[in-house]
Amino acid sequence: MFKRFMRSKAVQMSLGWILAAYMVLIKYTTRWQIERADQAAPVIGNGQGVIGLTWHSRFLMLNSAWKKKWQLPHVLISLSRDGALVSYTTRFLGLKTIRGSSRKIGSSKAKGGSSALRQMKIVLDRGDCVVITPDGPRGPRQRLGDGPLRLAKMSGAPILPCVFAVKNRIQFKSWDRFVLPLPFGRGKIVWGTPIFVQADADDREIEKLRDQIEGEMNIFLADADRALGHDPIAPADAP
């Protein structure tokens, strides 16, 4: 009964509005320190498509790094029932959504995989942004699949990682160690290195870039957490 109530459209829309409002509160009450902005600058707001990555555990800080006057973000959200809540939240923030799975991008056997790939290709060709939490919706935590890299290979758009950390927070014991940021504190936004995947890249090159991006995101996240007084969250065992 409770699960049915929580998954009703009216309840999820209401919760989505509350979450969106809370994310705006966090954005404007946190004293953000932005690092490596010079790395991101060449691919932000240049009128060309970009693929943004951040870990699932930091989703509530996602809007704090991006300005809609740059490329309009389209957030990839799972087709699960729980994904509907995230979809409403995203829309209340004024962003667009694409339903599908980051780990099954382009797979003809994956539910929504091929459809999501086509939609993302259109968005990137238009010069907008696709935002992916590559370890969502169920993990493994802080592990990057090759879906975003294959999207980058096909589209020619760069991958731009970004991680977030805050001083004031509540950390849950969920699979991703989800972080609930609290307002009126300090925070860090750390941009990663933009990565282009060549159209003729083979599986070995893609795996090398995948490992590079995953490693950099986890190093930057650990450093940011330590700087704000928290123990780093270790990635889950590799799949």
LODO-331313 format. One record per residue (C-alpha): x, y, z. Coordinates in steps of 0.5 Angstrom, whole numbers, padded with zeros to 4 digits, always signed. Example, Ala and Ser with C-alpha at 12.3 -4.5 7.8 and 13.67 -1.06 7.14 Angstrom:
% residues 2
+0025-0009+0016/+0027-0002+0014/
//
This chain:
% residues 239
+0000+0000+0000/+0006+0005+0002/+0010+0003-0004/+0003+0004-0009/+0002+0011-0005/+0009+0013-0006/+0009+0012-0013/+0003+0015-0015/+0004+0021-0020/+0001+0026-0015/+0006+0024-0010/+0012+0024-0014/+0010+0031-0017/+0010+0034-0010/+0016+0030-0008/+0020+0032-0014/+0018+0040-0013/+0021+0039-0006/+0027+0036-0008/+0028+0041-0014/+0027+0047-0009/+0032+0044-0004/+0037+0043-0009/+0036+0051-0011/+0037+0052-0004/+0043+0048-0003/+0046+0052-0009/+0045+0059-0007/+0047+0058+0001/+0053+0054+0000/+0060+0058-0001/+0062+0054-0007/+0070+0053-0008/+0071+0052-0016/+0077+0048-0018/+0080+0047-0025/+0075+0051-0028/+0080+0053-0033/+0080+0046-0036/+0072+0046-0037/+0072+0053-0040/+0074+0051-0047/+0068+0046-0048/+0063+0050-0044/+0058+0055-0047/+0062+0054-0054/+0056+0052-0058/+0058+0045-0058/+0055+0039-0055/+0058+0036-0049/+0057+0030-0044/+0057+0031-0037/+0059+0026-0032/+0058+0026-0024/+0057+0020-0019/+0050+0018-0017/+0051+0020-0010/+0052+0027-0011/+0046+0028-0015/+0043+0033-0011/+0049+0038-0012/+0048+0037-0020/+0045+0044-0021/+0050+0048-0017/+0056+0047-0023/+0052+0049-0029/+0048+0055-0032/+0043+0054-0037/+0046+0060-0041/+0051+0054-0043/+0049+0048-0046/+0042+0046-0044/+0042+0040-0040/+0039+0034-0041/+0039+0029-0036/+0039+0021-0037/+0034+0018-0032/+0033+0010-0031/+0026+0007-0034/+0025+0005-0027/+0019+0007-0023/+0024+0011-0018/+0026+0014-0024/+0020+0018-0025/+0021+0022-0018/+0028+0024-0021/+0025+0026-0028/+0020+0031-0024/+0025+0034-0020/+0029+0035-0026/+0024+0038-0030/+0022+0043-0024/+0029+0045-0025/+0028+0047-0032/+0032+0042-0035/+0030+0036-0040/+0030+0029-0039/+0032+0023-0043/+0030+0016-0040/+0034+0010-0041/+0040+0007-0038/+0047+0009-0038/+0050+0002-0038/+0046+0000-0044/+0047+0006-0048/+0046+0003-0056/+0045-0004-0054/+0039-0007-0058/+0037-0012-0052/+0037-0006-0047/+0030-0003-0045/+0031+0004-0048/+0038+0003-0049/+0038+0005-0057/+0032+0010-0056/+0036+0014-0051/+0042+0013-0055/+0038+0016-0061/+0036+0022-0057/+0042+0024-0054/+0045+0024-0061/+0040+0029-0063/+0041+0033-0057/+0049+0033-0058/+0048+0035-0065/+0044+0041-0063/+0050+0043-0059/+0047+0042-0052/+0049+0038-0046/+0047+0031-0044/+0048+0029-0036/+0050+0022-0034/+0051+0019-0027/+0054+0013-0030/+0054+0009-0024/+0046+0010-0023/+0041+0007-0022/+0044+0001-0018/+0051+0001-0018/+0057-0001-0017/+0058+0005-0014/+0063+0010-0017/+0065+0005-0023/+0064+0008-0030/+0061+0003-0036/+0063+0004-0043/+0056+0007-0045/+0058+0014-0044/+0065+0013-0048/+0061+0010-0054/+0056+0016-0054/+0063+0020-0054/+0066+0016-0060/+0059+0016-0064/+0058+0024-0063/+0064+0027-0063/+0062+0031-0056/+0067+0031-0051/+0066+0028-0044/+0067+0033-0038/+0067+0030-0031/+0065+0034-0025/+0065+0032-0018/+0062+0035-0011/+0063+0035-0004/+0060+0039+0002/+0062+0040+0009/+0055+0040+0012/+0052+0033+0010/+0048+0027+0012/+0051+0021+0009/+0046+0015+0008/+0048+0007+0008/+0045+0006+0001/+0049+0002-0004/+0052+0009-0007/+0053+0012+0000/+0048+0018-0002/+0050+0025+0000/+0045+0029+0003/+0048+0036+0003/+0046+0041+0008/+0045+0049+0007/+0049+0054+0009/+0056+0051+0009/+0062+0050+0005/+0063+0046-0002/+0067+0044-0007/+0066+0043-0015/+0072+0040-0018/+0072+0040-0026/+0075+0034-0029/+0079+0034-0036/+0075+0034-0042/+0076+0027-0046/+0075+0026-0053/+0074+0019-0056/+0076+0019-0063/+0071+0016-0068/+0076+0010-0070/+0078+0008-0063/+0078+0001-0061/+0076-0003-0055/+0083-0003-0052/+0083+0005-0053/+0076+0006-0050/+0078+0002-0044/+0084+0006-0043/+0080+0012-0043/+0075+0009-0039/+0080+0007-0033/+0083+0014-0034/+0076+0018-0033/+0074+0013-0027/+0080+0014-0024/+0081+0022-0024/+0074+0022-0022/+0075+0018-0016/+0081+0022-0014/+0078+0029-0014/+0072+0026-0010/+0077+0023-0005/+0081+0030-0004/+0075+0034-0004/+0072+0030+0001/+0078+0030+0005/+0079+0038+0005/+0072+0038+0008/+0073+0034+0014/+0070+0027+0011/+0073+0020+0010/+0073+0019+0003/+0068+0014+0000/+0072+0008-0003/+0069+0005-0010/+0065-0001-0010/+0069-0007-0013/+0070-0007-0020/+0065-0011-0024/
//
